[in-house]
């Protein structure tokens, strides 16, 4: 399954899903998908993922320092959107942006499944 298909299935699978992207830890976008709904279209998911992705390394370091184990997911809730970052591998993560009133639980579940699919795609 191609990255675009994985991201589209993820975003369209959650009411309120805005956009998703597969990002390299180096800040380069591999693939992105933005919901075509006019109310959500044009969202700059790449910039969001780059900025929030910068903190993943710091969170990983803190987690090691505190003996908490490997970081799997980071959730950032803001007044307007929620952003979930899910680690796919040492080199990649998926950033998923949700609009207001989105089902975060369902989004986290589908994101975990999407990360598994993306990991298979990366290793293929």
C-alpha positions as CSV (number, residue, x, y, z in Angstrom):
1,X,0.0,0.0,0.0
2,X,1.4,3.4,-1.0
3,X,2.0,6.1,1.5
4,X,-0.7,8.4,-0.1
5,X,-3.2,5.6,0.3
6,X,-2.3,5.0,3.9
7,X,-2.6,8.7,4.7
8,X,-5.9,9.2,2.9
9,X,-7.4,6.2,4.6
10,X,-6.2,7.5,7.9
11,X,-7.5,11.1,7.4
12,X,-10.8,10.1,5.8
13,X,-11.4,7.5,8.5
14,X,-11.8,10.0,11.3
15,X,-14.6,12.6,11.3
16,X,-12.7,15.8,11.7
17,X,-9.5,14.4,10.2
18,X,-7.7,17.4,8.4
19,X,-4.4,16.1,7.1
20,X,-1.6,13.6,7.6
21,X,2.0,13.4,6.5
22,X,4.9,10.9,6.6
23,X,8.0,12.8,7.7
24,X,11.6,11.9,8.0
25,X,13.3,12.8,11.3
26,X,15.4,15.1,9.2
27,X,12.4,17.3,8.5
28,X,11.7,16.2,5.0
29,X,8.2,15.3,4.0
30,X,7.9,11.9,2.2
31,X,4.2,12.1,1.4
32,X,1.2,14.1,2.6
33,X,-2.5,14.1,2.3
34,X,-4.9,17.0,3.0
35,X,-8.7,16.4,3.2
36,X,-10.3,17.9,0.0
37,X,-13.2,19.2,2.1
38,X,-13.3,23.0,1.4
39,X,-13.4,23.8,5.1
40,X,-10.2,21.9,5.7
41,X,-8.4,22.1,2.3
42,X,-5.1,23.9,2.0
43,X,-3.9,23.1,5.5
44,X,-0.1,23.3,5.7
45,X,0.5,19.9,7.4
46,X,4.1,19.9,6.4
47,X,5.0,23.0,8.3
48,X,3.1,21.8,11.4
49,X,4.9,18.4,11.2
50,X,8.3,20.0,10.8
51,X,7.9,22.4,13.8
52,X,6.4,19.7,16.1
53,X,8.8,17.1,14.8
54,X,11.7,19.2,16.1
55,X,10.6,18.4,19.7
56,X,10.5,14.6,19.1
57,X,14.3,14.3,19.7
58,X,14.1,16.3,22.9
59,X,11.1,14.2,24.1
60,X,13.1,11.0,23.3
61,X,16.1,12.3,25.3
62,X,13.9,13.1,28.3
63,X,12.2,9.7,28.1
64,X,15.6,7.9,28.2
65,X,16.9,10.2,31.0
66,X,13.8,9.4,33.0
67,X,13.9,5.6,32.2
68,X,10.4,5.8,30.7
69,X,11.0,3.7,27.6
70,X,10.8,4.5,23.9
71,X,8.6,7.2,22.8
72,X,5.7,5.9,20.6
73,X,3.4,8.8,20.3
74,X,3.1,12.5,21.1
75,X,-0.3,14.4,21.3
76,X,-0.4,18.2,21.2
77,X,-3.8,19.7,21.9
78,X,-4.4,23.3,21.0
79,X,-7.5,25.5,21.0
80,X,-8.1,24.9,17.3
81,X,-6.5,21.6,16.4
82,X,-5.0,18.4,17.8
83,X,-1.8,17.0,16.3
84,X,-0.7,13.4,16.9
85,X,2.8,12.4,16.1
86,X,3.4,8.6,15.8
87,X,6.8,7.2,15.5
88,X,7.1,4.7,12.6
89,X,10.8,3.9,12.8
90,X,14.0,5.5,14.0
91,X,13.9,7.6,10.8
92,X,10.2,8.4,10.2
93,X,7.0,9.5,11.9
94,X,3.5,10.3,10.9
95,X,1.9,13.6,11.9
96,X,-1.9,13.6,11.9
97,X,-3.9,16.8,12.3
98,X,-7.5,16.8,13.7
99,X,-10.1,19.5,13.7
100,X,-12.4,20.5,16.5
101,X,-14.6,17.7,18.0
102,X,-12.7,14.9,16.3
103,X,-12.7,11.5,17.9
104,X,-9.1,11.5,19.3
105,X,-9.4,7.9,20.5
106,X,-10.4,6.6,17.1
107,X,-7.7,8.8,15.5
108,X,-5.0,7.3,17.8
109,X,-6.2,3.8,16.9
110,X,-6.2,4.4,13.2
111,X,-2.9,6.2,13.4
112,X,-1.3,3.2,15.1
113,X,-2.6,0.9,12.3
114,X,-1.4,3.4,9.6
115,X,2.1,3.5,11.3
116,X,2.2,-0.3,11.0
117,X,1.4,-0.2,7.3
118,X,3.9,2.6,6.7
119,X,6.6,0.6,8.5
120,X,6.0,-2.3,6.1
121,X,6.1,0.1,3.2
122,X,9.4,1.5,4.3
123,X,11.0,-1.9,4.8
124,X,9.7,-3.2,1.4
